[in-house]
Amino acid sequence: MDTKNVIAAISLSAAVIIIYGLFFAPEPTPRKINIDSKDKNKIVESTEAPNIESEEIANDNKISRPEALKETSRIEFENENVKGSISLEGGIIDDLTFKKYTETLNGNDQVILLNPRKLKNGYYIETGWATSSKNIEVPNLETIWQVKNNYKLTPNNSIELYWKNEQGITFKKIIKLDDEYLFSVEQVITNNTENKYNFYPYGQIIRNKAPAVTNFYILHEGLLGVFDDQLVEEDYDDIEDKKFSINSESGWFGITDKYWITSIIPEKDSNFKSNFEYKNKFKANFIQTKSTEVGANESKSNQIKIIVAAKEVDVIDDYAEKLNVGKFDLVIDWGWFYFIVKPLFFLIDYFFKLTGNFGIAIILITICIRLVFFPLANYSFRSMAKMKALQPEMVRLKELHKEDKVKLQQEMMSLYKKEKINPASGCLPILIQIPFFFAIYKMLFVTIEMRHQPFYGWIQDLSERDPTSIFNIFGLIPWDPPSFLLIGAWPCLMGVTMYIQQKLNPTPPDPVQAKIFMFFPLFLTVILAPFPSGLVIYWTINNILTMAQQVIIMKRTTVKTV
């Protein structure tokens, strides 16, 4: 087998797999928990706990967000990372803004995640108690809570909400906020009657409509959770078609965006049922399956943790460890190559903190990867250099034995054996490096740490495409091309380095194959132009380092032919 054909096949196949996976592959089947026959009774409707029903309310497209916020009395909260308010109508968290993140580069509008429920894009968190008794009144979304101390909720000040029903039972919510993104809600029931009652604590995240998603299949956006140590991911359209329900002994759940997570962690050591469903709005909720019995003149409480966070790796990992929440780090979609992607992030984050520039960090990690694969690449390039040096002799043999294919194969194999060349030896390094390419792309794509990070010159956001275009000569012509013509300077540089690198490799003997390879750099330039500029920079620097190594190897490699 000719090494040129093997490498051609591998390269083209890899390109097809990458492009198909990113743009044309069907949506993956959501990951669900495998249920053995002995566990089939786990995904069922609870026979004890009542269903969680929310008050339906019409979304008002005309009302503005400031007007919706003014419609209800509120308690404000703020720390260094978030600010917002809690509605006393329903006692829900329905107003949250990330103070350190803006919607656009150099913009002033901070990222708003949670919104009042009357808005079309309403997005809020509700906690409470349910009961199967029809004679007991429990708080709902229409309940007006009272405030014991009208303080602003801060890391130094907790707040206490309370409401008393007509039967003489008092419900309290004691809410605390830490320095980052954690709300701790302690729900207390005080039974001032002579009877005993059963209650079921619950919590739910409600989103009125699905947001615009990235439409990249390498990233999950939607509902997710970990139940008994098993990850479940459901897209918005999946939940519109079918409800997901499971009973679990431990876990957490939430709704995830590319950079933001809204999540609930039920109290430990309490079995609960969790649902992902769509009834005119998306709901992710839990309800404890075993009732909390509150006797006469007795108080009982329940603890719920709520994390509404920017998906900063250090913060998420810290919560996972501090709260002992299993697999909470999976709110960041590290993907199949988790064991490669996350270590790469820690390395690039170290270089970023060392240099202060994420682009320089990308270049340094590219150098590190090249050093790791240096011996393997040497072996590959040495083989390719020998193959290229043998081309005149191979052409001579083809002319000499063009009528006898068997003899030609025998002579070529004899030549390979004489020069100690394995025709397939150049394939292994390429195959091994493919997972690292995917890992680098995944890491740059999903981590918020690279969002709005500048490089030098015209690259002001490494998480976005190169904003320049060859069609207006990179800004020299006063014309703004449409988005599909934005083929920037870095993608063009990447294409040039690929073309030069291609010239260093043996030329395919087949004219058709040679023409395909000639257009391959141009093809990838167009395909990768919309990708994050950080990834294009990585690929370009990798090409340059590869060429330098390849040139050195070629100069040192000689073959002896007769």
RAHU-V6237 format. One record per residue. N is the residue number from 1. D_FIRST is the distance of its C-alpha to the first C-alpha in Angstrom with 1 decimal. Layout:
<<N:D_FIRST> <N:D_FIRST>>
//
This chain:
<<1:0.0> <2:3.8> <3:6.4> <4:8.7> <5:7.5> <6:7.4> <7:10.7> <8:12.0> <9:11.7> <10:13.3> <11:15.9> <12:17.0> <13:17.1> <14:19.2> <15:21.4> <16:22.0> <17:22.9> <18:25.3> <19:26.9> <20:27.3> <21:28.7> <22:31.2> <23:32.4> <24:31.7> <25:31.4> <26:34.4> <27:36.8> <28:35.9> <29:38.1> <30:40.8> <31:40.6> <32:43.5> <33:44.9> <34:43.8> <35:47.0> <36:47.4> <37:50.0> <38:52.4> <39:52.2> <40:52.5> <41:56.1> <42:54.9> <43:54.1> <44:57.4> <45:60.5> <46:62.8> <47:65.9> <48:67.9> <49:66.9> <50:67.8> <51:65.4> <52:65.3> <53:66.7> <54:66.9> <55:69.5> <56:68.0> <57:68.9> <58:68.2> <59:66.0> <60:67.9> <61:66.0> <62:69.0> <63:69.9> <64:68.4> <65:67.0> <66:70.0> <67:72.4> <68:70.6> <69:70.9> <70:74.6> <71:75.3> <72:75.3> <73:76.8> <74:74.2> <75:73.7> <76:71.5> <77:68.9> <78:67.1> <79:65.3> <80:63.1> <81:60.1> <82:61.6> <83:64.8> <84:66.2> <85:68.7> <86:69.5> <87:71.4> <88:74.5> <89:74.2> <90:71.9> <91:71.3> <92:67.7> <93:65.4> <94:64.7> <95:64.6> <96:62.1> <97:60.8> <98:58.3> <99:60.2> <100:57.3> <101:55.0> <102:55.5> <103:54.1> <104:52.8> <105:52.1> <106:55.4> <107:57.2> <108:60.4> <109:59.9> <110:59.0> <111:56.6> <112:58.7> <113:57.2> <114:60.1> <115:62.6> <116:65.8> <117:65.4> <118:67.3> <119:64.7> <120:61.9> <121:59.5> <122:61.6> <123:59.8> <124:61.8> <125:62.2> <126:65.0> <127:66.3> <128:69.1> <129:70.6> <130:70.6> <131:73.1> <132:73.5> <133:77.3> <134:78.6> <135:81.8> <136:80.1> <137:79.2> <138:76.1> <139:74.8> <140:72.5> <141:71.2> <142:74.7> <143:76.4> <144:78.1> <145:77.7> <146:80.2> <147:79.5> <148:81.3> <149:80.7> <150:79.8> <151:77.5> <152:74.2> <153:71.4> <154:69.8> <155:68.3> <156:72.0> <157:73.6> <158:72.8> <159:74.4> <160:76.1> <161:76.3> <162:78.7> <163:79.9> <164:82.5> <165:82.8> <166:86.0> <167:85.7> <168:86.1> <169:82.5> <170:81.1> <171:77.4> <172:76.2> <173:73.0> <174:72.7> <175:69.8> <176:68.4> <177:65.8> <178:64.0> <179:62.9> <180:59.5> <181:58.7> <182:60.3> <183:63.2> <184:65.0> <185:67.1> <186:69.7> <187:71.3> <188:74.7> <189:76.9> <190:80.6> <191:82.5> <192:86.2> <193:87.3> <194:88.5> <195:85.6> <196:82.1> <197:79.0> <198:75.3> <199:72.8> <200:69.0> <201:67.5> <202:64.7> <203:62.7> <204:60.7> <205:58.7> <206:59.4> <207:57.5> <208:59.0> <209:55.9> <210:52.2> <211:51.4> <212:48.8> <213:45.5> <214:42.4> <215:40.3> <216:37.3> <217:35.7> <218:34.9> <219:38.6> <220:41.3> <221:44.7> <222:47.4> <223:49.0> <224:47.7> <225:49.1> <226:48.5> <227:50.5> <228:50.7> <229:47.6> <230:45.4> <231:44.3> <232:45.1> <233:44.1> <234:45.5> <235:45.1> <236:48.3> <237:47.5> <238:46.7> <239:50.2> <240:51.7> <241:50.4> <242:51.1> <243:53.1> <244:51.6> <245:54.0> <246:53.7> <247:56.1> <248:55.2> <249:56.8> <250:55.3> <251:53.2> <252:53.4> <253:52.5> <254:52.6> <255:51.3> <256:48.7> <257:47.9> <258:45.1> <259:47.4> <260:50.5> <261:51.4> <262:54.5> <263:54.8> <264:57.4> <265:57.5> <266:60.0> <267:62.3> <268:60.7> <269:61.5> <270:62.5> <271:60.7> <272:60.0> <273:58.6> <274:56.4> <275:55.7> <276:53.5> <277:55.1> <278:55.9> <279:59.5> <280:59.9> <281:58.5> <282:55.9> <283:57.1> <284:55.7> <285:58.4> <286:59.6> <287:62.8> <288:63.9> <289:64.1> <290:66.9> <291:70.2> <292:72.1> <293:75.6> <294:78.2> <295:81.6> <296:85.1> <297:85.6> <298:82.2> <299:79.2> <300:75.5> <301:72.6> <302:68.8> <303:66.3> <304:63.5> <305:61.1> <306:59.8> <307:57.1> <308:56.7> <309:54.3> <310:52.0> <311:48.8> <312:49.0> <313:46.8> <314:49.5> <315:52.2> <316:50.2> <317:49.2> <318:52.8> <319:54.2> <320:51.7> <321:53.0> <322:56.6> <323:57.2> <324:54.9> <325:53.1> <326:49.9> <327:46.7> <328:48.7> <329:46.1> <330:44.0> <331:46.2> <332:43.6> <333:40.4> <334:38.0> <335:35.5> <336:32.8> <337:31.8> <338:35.5> <339:34.7> <340:32.8> <341:34.8> <342:38.2> <343:37.7> <344:36.1> <345:39.3> <346:41.5> <347:39.7> <348:39.9> <349:43.5> <350:44.3> <351:43.0> <352:45.0> <353:48.2> <354:47.6> <355:47.0> <356:48.8> <357:46.1> <358:43.3> <359:41.1> <360:41.4> <361:40.6> <362:37.3> <363:36.4> <364:37.3> <365:35.3> <366:32.2> <367:32.8> <368:33.1> <369:29.8> <370:28.1> <371:29.8> <372:28.8> <373:25.1> <374:25.6> <375:24.1> <376:21.0> <377:20.6> <378:21.2> <379:18.4> <380:16.0> <381:17.6> <382:17.6> <383:13.9> <384:13.7> <385:16.6> <386:15.1> <387:12.1> <388:14.9> <389:17.0> <390:14.4> <391:14.2> <392:17.2> <393:16.0> <394:12.7> <395:15.0> <396:17.3> <397:14.9> <398:14.0> <399:17.8> <400:18.6> <401:16.5> <402:16.4> <403:18.3> <404:16.3> <405:12.8> <406:12.8> <407:14.2> <408:11.8> <409:8.7> <410:11.3> <411:12.4> <412:9.3> <413:8.8> <414:12.5> <415:12.5> <416:10.4> <417:12.9> <418:15.8> <419:15.3> <420:14.6> <421:11.6> <422:9.4> <423:6.3> <424:7.6> <425:11.1> <426:12.2> <427:12.1> <428:14.9> <429:17.6> <430:17.2> <431:17.6> <432:20.5> <433:22.3> <434:22.3> <435:25.3> <436:27.1> <437:26.9> <438:28.4> <439:30.9> <440:32.1> <441:32.5> <442:34.4> <443:36.6> <444:37.5> <445:38.1> <446:40.4> <447:42.5> <448:45.9> <449:46.0> <450:44.0> <451:46.1> <452:48.0> <453:46.8> <454:46.7> <455:44.5> <456:45.8> <457:46.8> <458:46.3> <459:44.3> <460:47.2> <461:45.4> <462:42.0> <463:41.8> <464:42.1> <465:40.0> <466:40.6> <467:43.8> <468:43.4> <469:41.9> <470:40.4> <471:42.5> <472:45.8> <473:44.4> <474:44.4> <475:48.1> <476:49.5> <477:50.4> <478:52.9> <479:51.0> <480:49.4> <481:46.3> <482:45.6> <483:43.3> <484:40.2> <485:40.5> <486:40.8> <487:37.7> <488:38.9> <489:38.6> <490:36.4> <491:33.8> <492:33.8> <493:33.4> <494:30.4> <495:28.9> <496:29.5> <497:27.9> <498:24.8> <499:24.7> <500:25.3> <501:22.7> <502:20.2> <503:21.2> <504:20.4> <505:16.6> <506:14.3> <507:15.1> <508:12.8> <509:12.9> <510:13.9> <511:17.7> <512:18.2> <513:15.6> <514:17.3> <515:20.6> <516:19.7> <517:18.8> <518:22.0> <519:24.1> <520:22.5> <521:24.9> <522:27.8> <523:26.8> <524:26.8> <525:30.0> <526:31.8> <527:30.6> <528:31.5> <529:34.8> <530:36.9> <531:35.5> <532:37.7> <533:37.9> <534:37.4> <535:33.8> <536:33.1> <537:34.7> <538:32.5> <539:29.3> <540:30.6> <541:31.6> <542:28.3> <543:26.5> <544:29.0> <545:28.6> <546:24.8> <547:25.1> <548:27.7> <549:25.6> <550:22.5> <551:24.8> <552:26.3> <553:23.0> <554:21.8> <555:25.2> <556:25.0> <557:21.5> <558:21.5> <559:19.3> <560:20.8> <561:19.5> <562:21.4>>
//
